[in-house]
Amino acid sequence: MNELVFEKRDFTPDQVHMAKTFQLNNYPIVYILYNENKRPSAYIGQTVQAARRLKSHIEDKRRKILNRSILIGHQKFNQSATYNIESNLINYFIADNHYQLQNVSQTRSRVMHNYYEKCFYDKKLFKDIWEKLREEEIVSDTLENLTNKDIYKLSPYKELSPQQLDIKNEILDFCTKHIEKEGNHVIAIEGDAGTGKSVLLSSLFNTIQDLSKDDSSTIQGTDNYLLVNHGEMLKTYKSIANSLPNLKKKSLMKPTPFINQKTKDEATADIVLVDEAHLLLTKEDSYNNFRYENQLDEIIKRSKITIVIFDSKQVLKIKSYWNDRLLEKITSQYNAKTLKLTDQMRMNANPETIKWIDSFVAKKIFPFPSAKGSSFELRVFEDATTFKKAITKKNNEVGLSRIVSTFDYLHKKDKKTYIVDEEGLNIPWNSTQDNVTWAENPNSIKEVGSIYTVQGFDLNYVGVVLGPSVSYDEEKNELIIDPTKYKDTGAFISRADLSPKKNQEIKEEIILNSINVLMKRGIDGLYIYATDPQLRQKLLDLQKDYERYSRANSIHQ
């Protein structure tokens, strides 16, 4: 029998006893326990002994509210396959956001691995299972739509790479060893854009919160927080919290409210995770109600253990100016260590393409990289109309393809419409959404995202507009960065504690950082439109040279 076996039953002692009659009882299976209350709950698992495993669930008081079950089997199932399908189901159930799952972390076991015919189980068979669940009205949205959601991409149950898992386990060990020790303890996780920092943090925080409810854990009963200084990202984490038992929205905060609340309560948190720590303030900012000198320092003082995600190449404001030396200066006051993420997890690009982008951000323009061994598409465009059509076409084909721009055009928070590149692109800046991240709004294909809208998020294809602040010096063969043309005036408020020369240097660095962040949003492609004629022509010439070289090579072969 090579067909999917799908049995729906009541989840009762009598029906559990009858699980022995399940067609594939001695085979690995996947199962879903659920209810259909006003606040639906579910538990997803896999086992090789259906009757015994379901009997243990029926005796578990945590499962009392679950009254229905689905048993899923296939004669070709093996434990690697059922493990894979179980993980996929959990991730997609979280993204579908209908059930509160009762699953808790398997703290040290979820790691990416291959197995025989993985593609068959992971793609074809899983799609059949999901469509059957949709047919039974257990879930609602399609896999295609859910895959493009940030809540899916940041799910704490995503399988981690070996490097991510090693770092996660090292941090968990650090927490268990230091939670009772005196003083403040710090771990900094450094990594470039797209190296999986936020996915690691999401998985880590969920596991920490699960362990805080585990009687056998040394961190049981701890008071822990995830701090997010990015409004769009905070929406995603709060959506994830809707689906998981031990993630509470009150433990998800912005840095300043956390600092002020702990100060008011004269309290110290146990474990605090900080996403995008390079966005933290490094000077007093009364506008944001921050009355101290450095947000990271104040967070560390109010936490036993602080876990920091950091990338100095994503600093975007002078008042949040960081570099590696400043980070070391802060953390060296405490018991601190640094871990590094190096593997590119977002972009399906080869090393040559990543190197080309890194060089571009360093103002160096090199010949187009080889596309060999990569499905990633790097293209430059001669005019704004063709550029817009290309991104719209990709959005129609694969979804989640958006246009973003350097902050070279006026953009205010007064609910008025502001246009990006009126003489060329002629599209409005992004509008603010209350409950959904900008890119996930279908109408955002008709808008342009700013650096603050997309930092930390994935797109399938990203179209980057390089505005007037970015031009080209033909003699030096390098970029020219002109901060006077950059319209993010809030980012450029000078600091009295820095020299005029340093303030000016940081302005250029901020623009280059923004280009780095924008160019590394796309999973499958980067499309570039430069408004400066000299830069646009240089990039077009390099693209044509590469195309001629590729054609000549294909003829000779």
C-alpha positions in Angstrom: 0.0 0.0 0.0 1.6 3.2 -1.2 -1.2 5.6 -0.4 -1.5 8.1 2.5 -3.5 6.7 5.4 -5.4 9.4 7.2 -7.7 8.4 10.1 -9.8 10.9 12.1 -11.1 9.7 15.5 -12.4 10.9 18.8 -9.6 11.2 21.3 -11.0 9.1 24.1 -9.8 6.0 26.1 -11.9 3.7 23.9 -10.6 5.1 20.6 -7.0 5.1 21.9 -7.3 1.4 22.7 -8.5 0.8 19.1 -5.3 2.5 17.8 -3.9 -1.1 17.7 -6.2 -1.6 14.7 -4.6 1.3 12.8 -3.6 0.0 9.4 0.1 0.9 10.0 0.4 0.4 13.8 3.9 -1.0 13.6 5.1 1.7 11.3 6.2 5.2 12.2 3.3 7.6 12.1 2.5 11.3 12.6 -0.5 12.3 14.7 -2.4 15.5 15.6 -4.5 15.8 18.8 -6.8 18.8 18.8 -10.1 20.4 19.8 -12.5 22.7 18.2 -13.2 25.1 21.1 -13.4 28.9 20.8 -9.7 28.9 21.5 -8.6 25.8 19.6 -5.6 23.9 20.9 -3.5 21.1 19.3 -0.5 18.8 19.9 1.5 17.4 17.1 3.7 14.3 17.4 5.3 11.3 15.8 5.8 7.8 17.1 6.6 4.2 16.1 4.1 2.8 18.7 0.8 4.5 18.2 -1.3 2.7 20.8 1.3 3.2 23.6 2.0 6.8 22.8 -1.6 7.8 22.5 -2.4 6.0 25.8 0.3 8.1 27.5 -1.3 11.3 26.1 -4.8 10.3 27.3 -3.3 10.0 30.8 -1.6 13.4 30.6 -3.7 16.1 32.3 -2.3 18.7 29.8 -4.1 16.9 27.0 -7.5 16.8 28.8 -8.9 19.7 26.6 -8.0 17.8 23.4 -10.9 15.6 22.1 -10.1 14.7 18.5 -7.2 12.9 16.8 -5.8 12.4 13.4 -3.4 9.5 12.6 -1.3 9.9 9.5 0.6 7.0 8.0 2.3 5.8 4.8 3.9 2.4 4.1 7.1 4.3 3.0 7.4 6.2 6.3 10.6 6.0 8.3 11.5 7.9 11.5 13.5 10.5 9.6 10.5 11.2 7.4 8.0 11.4 10.3 10.3 13.6 12.3 10.6 15.9 9.3 6.8 16.0 8.7 6.2 16.6 12.4 8.6 19.6 12.3 6.9 20.9 9.2 3.4 20.6 10.7 4.4 22.5 13.8 5.9 25.3 11.7 3.0 25.6 9.4 0.4 25.4 12.2 2.2 28.3 13.9 2.1 30.2 10.6 -1.6 29.3 10.1 -2.1 30.9 13.6 -5.4 29.1 14.4 -4.4 26.7 17.2 -2.5 27.3 20.4 0.0 24.4 20.3 0.9 22.4 23.4 4.2 21.3 22.0 7.3 22.3 23.9 10.9 22.4 22.7 13.0 19.4 22.0 15.9 21.4 23.3 18.9 19.9 21.6 17.6 17.7 18.7 16.2 19.8 15.9 19.0 20.1 13.4 18.9 20.1 9.6 19.8 16.7 8.1 19.3 14.9 4.9 17.9 11.4 4.5 16.9 9.0 1.7 14.3 10.6 -0.6 13.9 13.6 1.7 12.5 15.7 -1.2 9.6 13.2 -1.7 8.6 13.4 2.0 9.4 17.0 2.6 7.7 18.4 -0.5 5.3 16.0 -2.3 4.0 13.9 0.5 3.8 16.8 3.0 1.8 18.9 0.5 -0.7 15.9 0.2 -1.0 15.9 4.0 -1.6 19.6 4.2 -4.2 19.6 1.4 -6.0 16.8 3.2 -6.0 18.9 6.4 -7.4 21.8 4.5 -10.0 19.6 3.0 -11.0 18.5 6.5 -11.0 22.2 7.6 -8.3 21.6 10.2 -6.1 24.3 8.7 -7.1 27.0 6.2 -4.2 28.7 4.3 -2.1 27.3 1.5 1.5 26.2 1.9 2.5 28.8 -0.7 1.0 31.7 1.3 2.3 30.4 4.7 5.8 29.9 3.4 6.0 33.6 2.6 4.9 34.7 6.1 7.5 36.1 8.5 5.8 34.1 11.3 6.7 30.9 9.4 10.3 32.0 8.7 10.9 33.0 12.3 9.1 29.9 13.8 11.0 28.7 16.9 10.6 25.1 15.6 12.5 25.7 12.3 15.3 23.2 12.0 18.6 24.8 12.7 21.9 24.4 10.8 24.7 22.6 12.7 26.4 25.9 13.4 23.2 27.5 14.8 22.5 24.4 16.9 26.0 24.4 18.3 25.7 28.0 19.3 22.2 27.4 20.8 23.4 24.6 22.9 26.5 26.5 24.0 24.2 29.4 25.2 21.8 27.0 27.0 24.8 25.5 28.8 26.1 29.1 29.6 22.6 30.0 31.1 22.3 26.9 33.3 25.9 27.3 34.6 25.6 31.1 35.3 22.0 31.6 36.4 22.9 31.2 40.1 26.3 33.0 39.9 26.9 36.5 41.2 27.3 39.4 38.7 26.1 40.1 35.2 26.9 37.6 32.4 26.9 38.4 28.6 27.0 36.5 25.4 27.3 38.4 22.1 26.3 36.6 18.9 27.8 38.4 15.8 26.8 37.7 12.2 26.3 39.4 8.9 22.8 40.0 7.4 21.2 36.7 6.5 23.3 34.4 8.7 20.2 33.3 10.7 20.6 35.4 13.8 16.8 36.0 14.4 15.9 32.4 13.7 18.4 31.3 16.3 17.1 33.8 18.8 13.5 32.8 18.3 14.4 29.1 18.8 16.6 29.9 21.8 14.0 32.1 23.6 11.2 29.6 23.1 13.4 26.8 24.6 14.4 29.1 27.5 10.7 29.8 28.2 9.8 26.1 28.0 12.7 25.3 30.4 11.5 28.0 32.8 8.3 25.9 33.2 10.2 22.6 33.5 10.6 21.3 37.1 13.7 19.5 36.2 15.5 22.5 34.8 18.0 24.7 36.6 16.3 27.8 35.0 12.8 26.7 36.2 10.9 29.8 37.4 13.1 32.4 35.8 11.8 35.8 34.7 13.0 36.2 31.0 12.5 38.7 28.2 13.1 39.1 24.5 13.8 42.7 23.6 13.1 43.9 20.1 13.9 47.5 19.0 12.2 47.1 15.6 8.4 47.6 15.5 7.8 45.4 12.5 9.8 42.5 14.0 8.0 42.9 17.3 4.7 42.3 15.5 6.0 39.0 14.2 7.2 37.7 17.6 3.9 38.6 19.1 2.1 36.7 16.4 4.2 33.6 17.1 3.3 34.0 20.8 -0.3 33.4 19.9 0.5 29.8 19.0 2.9 28.6 21.7 2.1 27.7 25.3 5.1 29.4 27.1 5.6 32.5 25.0 3.7 35.4 26.5 3.4 38.8 24.9 4.3 40.5 28.2 7.8 39.0 27.9 8.2 40.6 24.4 9.2 44.3 24.9 11.1 47.2 23.4 14.3 48.1 25.2 13.4 51.5 26.8 10.1 50.2 28.4 12.0 47.2 29.8 14.7 49.5 31.3 12.2 51.9 32.7 9.9 49.1 34.1 12.8 47.3 35.8 14.0 50.6 37.2 10.6 51.5 38.6 10.2 48.0 40.1 13.8 47.9 41.4 13.9 44.4 39.9 16.4 42.3 37.9 15.4 40.0 35.1 17.0 36.6 34.8 17.7 36.0 31.1 17.3 38.8 28.5 17.7 38.3 24.8 18.3 41.4 22.6 17.5 41.1 18.9 19.2 43.7 16.5 21.3 45.1 19.4 23.1 47.4 16.8 19.8 49.4 16.9 20.2 50.2 20.6 20.9 53.8 21.6 24.4 54.8 22.6 23.4 58.3 23.9 20.6 59.8 25.9 17.4 60.3 23.8 14.6 62.2 25.5 12.3 61.7 22.5 12.4 58.0 23.2 12.2 58.5 27.0 15.7 57.1 27.5 17.6 59.0 30.2 20.9 57.1 30.3 24.0 56.9 28.1 23.8 53.4 26.6 20.9 51.1 26.3 22.9 47.9 26.2 24.8 48.8 29.4 21.5 49.6 31.2 19.9 46.3 30.0 23.0 44.3 31.2 22.8 46.0 34.6 19.1 44.9 35.0 19.7 41.3 33.9 21.6 38.3 35.3 22.3 37.0 31.8 22.1 39.1 28.6 22.3 37.4 25.1 22.9 40.0 22.4 22.5 39.7 18.6 24.9 42.2 16.9 26.0 43.3 13.5 28.0 46.5 13.3 27.2 46.7 9.5 23.6 47.3 10.2 24.0 50.5 12.3 21.6 53.1 10.8 21.6 56.2 13.2 24.3 58.3 14.7 22.5 58.2 18.1 22.7 54.4 17.8 26.3 54.4 16.6 28.1 51.1 17.4 31.3 49.5 16.3 33.1 46.4 17.4 35.3 48.4 19.8 32.4 50.0 21.5 30.7 46.6 22.0 33.8 45.2 23.5 34.2 48.2 25.8 30.7 47.6 27.2 30.8 43.9 27.4 34.4 43.8 28.9 33.0 45.2 32.1 31.2 41.9 32.6 31.7 38.1 32.4 31.3 38.1 28.6 32.0 35.9 25.6 31.4 36.3 21.8 30.1 33.7 19.3 30.0 34.1 15.5 27.5 33.0 12.9 29.2 32.8 9.5 27.0 30.7 7.2 24.7 32.6 4.8 21.2 31.2 5.5 18.9 33.6 3.6 20.3 34.1 0.1 20.5 31.2 -2.3 23.6 32.9 -3.7 27.1 31.5 -4.3 30.1 33.0 -2.5 31.1 35.0 -5.5 27.8 36.9 -5.5 28.0 37.6 -1.7 31.6 38.8 -2.2 30.4 41.1 -5.0 27.8 42.7 -2.8 30.2 43.1 0.1 32.7 44.8 -2.2 30.0 47.1 -3.6 29.1 48.1 0.0 32.8 48.9 0.5 32.5 51.2 -2.5 34.4 48.9 -4.9 32.7 47.9 -8.2 34.0 44.7 -9.6 33.0 42.7 -12.7 29.7 40.7 -12.4 30.0 37.5 -10.4 29.6 34.1 -12.0 26.2 32.6 -11.5 27.6 29.1 -11.6 26.3 26.8 -8.9 23.6 29.2 -7.9 19.9 29.8 -8.7 20.2 33.4 -7.4 19.4 36.1 -9.9 21.4 39.4 -9.9 20.2 41.9 -12.5 20.5 45.6 -13.1 18.0 47.7 -15.1 18.2 50.5 -17.6 14.9 52.2 -16.7 12.5 52.4 -13.8 9.5 51.0 -15.8 11.2 47.8 -16.8 12.5 47.5 -13.2 9.0 47.9 -11.7 7.5 45.3 -14.2 10.2 42.8 -13.4 9.6 42.9 -9.6 5.8 42.8 -10.2 6.2 39.8 -12.4 8.2 38.0 -9.8 5.6 38.9 -7.1 2.9 37.4 -9.4 5.0 34.2 -9.8 6.4 33.5 -6.4 5.0 36.2 -4.1 6.8 38.4 -1.5 8.8 40.4 -4.0 9.1 44.1 -3.2 10.8 47.3 -4.1 12.9 49.1 -1.4 15.0 52.2 -1.6 17.8 54.1 0.1 16.4 56.9 2.2 17.0 59.6 -0.4 13.4 60.8 -0.7 11.3 62.7 1.8 9.3 60.4 4.1 7.4 61.7 7.1 5.1 60.0 9.6 2.2 62.4 9.1 0.0 60.0 7.0 0.6 62.0 3.9 1.8 60.4 0.6 5.4 60.8 -0.2 6.8 59.7 -3.6 10.1 57.9 -4.3 11.9 59.1 -7.5 9.0 61.1 -9.0 10.7 61.4 -12.5 11.4 57.7 -12.7 10.0 55.1 -10.3 7.1 57.4 -9.1 5.8 55.1 -6.4 4.8 56.1 -2.8 6.8 55.2 0.3 5.4 52.5 2.5 2.4 53.1 4.6 2.1 51.9 8.2 0.2 48.7 9.0 -1.0 48.0 12.6 -1.3 44.2 12.7 0.7 43.0 9.7 4.3 43.6 8.6 4.6 45.8 5.6 5.8 43.2 3.1 3.0 40.8 3.9 0.3 43.3 2.9 -0.6 42.5 -0.7 -0.9 46.2 -1.5 2.8 46.8 -0.6 3.8 45.7 -4.1 2.5 49.2 -5.1 4.8 50.9 -2.5 8.5 51.3 -1.7 9.9 49.9 1.6 12.4 51.8 3.6 15.3 50.4 5.6 13.2 50.5 8.7 10.5 48.5 7.1 12.5 45.5 5.9 15.5 45.2 8.2 15.6 41.7 9.6 13.0 40.3 7.2 13.2 38.0 4.1 11.9 38.7 0.6 11.9 36.3 -2.3 13.1 38.9 -4.7 14.2 42.4 -3.7 14.3 45.4 -6.0 16.7 48.0 -4.7 16.5 51.6 -5.7 19.9 53.4 -5.3 18.9 57.0 -4.9 20.8 60.3 -5.4 23.1 59.8 -2.5 24.8 57.0 -4.3 26.8 57.8 -7.5 29.9 56.7 -9.3 33.5 58.1 -9.7 34.8 56.8 -13.1 38.4 57.7 -12.4 38.6 55.9 -9.1 36.1 53.2 -10.2 34.3 53.4 -6.9 31.0 54.6 -5.4 30.6 58.2 -4.3 28.4 58.6 -1.2 26.9 62.1 -0.7 25.2 62.4 2.8 23.8 65.8 1.9 21.3 64.0 -0.4 20.2 61.5 2.2 16.8 62.5 3.6 16.8 60.5 6.8 17.6 63.6 8.9 16.8 61.8 12.2 19.7 59.4 11.4 22.2 62.2 11.0 21.7 64.2 14.2 25.3 64.9 15.2 26.7 64.0 18.6 28.6 66.4 20.8 30.8 63.6 22.1 32.2 62.9 18.6 34.3 65.2 16.5 32.8 66.9 13.4 35.0 64.7 11.2 33.8 61.5 13.0 30.2 62.6 12.7 30.7 63.0 8.9 32.4 59.6 8.6 29.5 57.9 10.4 27.0 59.5 7.9 28.7 57.8 5.0 29.0 54.5 7.0 25.2 54.7 7.7 24.3 55.0 4.0 26.6 52.1 3.1 25.2 50.0 5.9 21.7 50.7 4.6 22.7 49.5 1.1 24.2 46.4 2.7 20.9 45.6 4.5 18.7 46.3 1.5 20.8 44.3 -0.9 20.7 41.2 1.3 16.9 40.9 1.7 16.3 38.7 -1.3 16.3 34.9 -1.0 16.3 34.2 -4.8 17.2 37.5 -6.4 18.5 41.0 -6.3 17.3 43.6 -8.9 19.1 47.0 -8.9 18.0 50.3 -10.4 20.4 53.2 -9.9 19.0 56.7 -10.4 22.5 58.2 -11.0 23.1 57.9 -14.8 26.9 57.2 -14.4 26.4 54.4 -11.9 23.5 52.9 -13.8 25.6 52.8 -17.0 28.6 51.3 -15.2 26.5 48.5 -13.8 24.8 47.9 -17.2 28.2 47.7 -18.9 29.3 45.1 -16.3 26.2 43.1 -16.8 26.6 43.1 -20.6 30.3 42.1 -20.3 29.2 39.1 -18.2 26.4 38.1 -20.6 28.9 38.3 -23.6 31.4 36.2 -21.7 28.8 33.6 -20.7 27.5 33.3 -24.3 31.1 32.9 -25.6 31.8 30.2 -23.1 28.6 28.3 -23.9 29.5 28.3 -27.7 33.0 26.9 -27.0 31.6 24.2 -24.8 
